């Protein structure tokens, strides 16, 4: 007589408080009132922003996602051997979870923990992922991990493999990246890190990747203003702004900005932003590294053993660090 099928697990979900000392309103207002106004890139990822970013990863011009995926597929066995099997896989900035799911077979995680700031998007994505992998325990954590990375008991007490793909580490300036990597290391005592890193390459390739012909990246950047309006009670008018992406060779980074099309005032309770035509609000950095430069960053953060794989063009790297 056949044995009954194993019970399908239900994904758990937790919304965690931010370790950020400022309120969201204060953080946004403080950034907008600087001499060079800025909005933190984490605010790009509301539900619509997360969907738009998923669309960006499908664009011909946007090489990081497919290049990273090719490295992971080509070197899957060696990467899995370097990472070890059976760990709790903690997916930072998980999005749809598709990247982590592509590694479930090789890494054989004992638990999957998806961490993302976009709570609604994360909840839907995790339920869909659990349905496709019904026997793998899953936990979703709604968390702004840019400010702190203390995982709750529900994340399990086993050894953790931290997964940070897509070169999201490039959003941090190098000194801040070291601080963040230290926090990641502290969140996985005795564990490791699997991370994707975008490498230096011709400026024209970078320009196309961050300013695509279809304007999807522009929509992604402009949607940030919709999100800020909801959070801050501001009155940004999207038609008054345009997306700008520039490569700063001296700092080895792509910068995304929103540029005023005309002289304007943006108001919110307790504040006002004045911009003249052509003046900008800085919304994101994407730092690019050499293999040697990023390896040095990992060692500054306390990792002592590293391995690295790249694509044939040397456009992207995947590191495993312990």
Secondary structure, 3 states (H helix, E strand, C coil): CCCCCCCCCCCEEEECCCCCCCCHHHHHHHHHCCCCCECCHHHHCCHHHHHHHHHHCCCCCCHHHHHHHHHHHHCHHHHHHHHCCCCEEEEECCCCCHHHHCCHHHHCCCEEEEEECCHHHHHHHHHHHHHHCCCCCEEEEECCCCCCCCCCHHHCCCCEEEEECCCHHHHCCHHHHHHHHHHHHHCCCCCEEEEEEEECCCHHHHHHHHCCCCCHHHHHHHHHHHHHHHHHCCCCCHHHEEEEEEEECCCCEEEEEEEECCCEEEEECCEEEEECCCCEEEEEEEECECHHHHHHHHHHCCCCCEEEEECCCCCEEEEEEC
